[in-house]
Amino acid sequence: MATLEFADYRRELLAELAALSPETDVRVDRAEARRNYRWDSVEVAELKFLLNFRLPVALRARLWIGCFPGPSPTSRPSLPSCT
């Protein structure tokens, strides 16, 4: 299984975000990010906060598809009909 250092992951993710939506402000309030993700490092907390609270859902979905081919974590397989 391949691994990617967090700094590389963050750089690639932000590059993809800039390509998709160059006008998007990626700044986050550090204190607010830390309050929401107190167990993570500051860098991880800030990225998580950006992705989960600052980006519109549609942009987040486009970013996911661009960075991670395959099903989105929010997509659900269709269930068989019970009728």
WOWOFEN-V144188 format. One record per backbone hydrogen bond with DSSP energy under -0.5 kcal/mol. NH is the residue of the N-H (numbers start at 0). CO is the residue of the C=O. If there is no record, write none. Layout:
BEGIN
nh=NH co=CO
nh=NH co=CO
END
This chain:
BEGIN
nh=8 co=4
nh=9 co=5
nh=10 co=6
nh=11 co=7
nh=12 co=8
nh=13 co=9
nh=14 co=10
nh=15 co=11
nh=16 co=12
nh=17 co=13
nh=18 co=14
nh=19 co=15
nh=20 co=16
nh=23 co=20
nh=25 co=23
nh=29 co=27
nh=32 co=28
nh=33 co=29
nh=34 co=30
nh=35 co=31
nh=36 co=32
nh=39 co=36
nh=44 co=40
nh=45 co=41
nh=46 co=42
nh=47 co=43
nh=48 co=44
nh=49 co=45
nh=50 co=46
nh=51 co=47
nh=52 co=48
nh=53 co=48
nh=53 co=49
nh=54 co=49
nh=59 co=55
nh=60 co=56
nh=61 co=57
nh=62 co=58
nh=63 co=59
nh=64 co=60
nh=65 co=61
nh=66 co=62
nh=67 co=63
nh=74 co=71
END
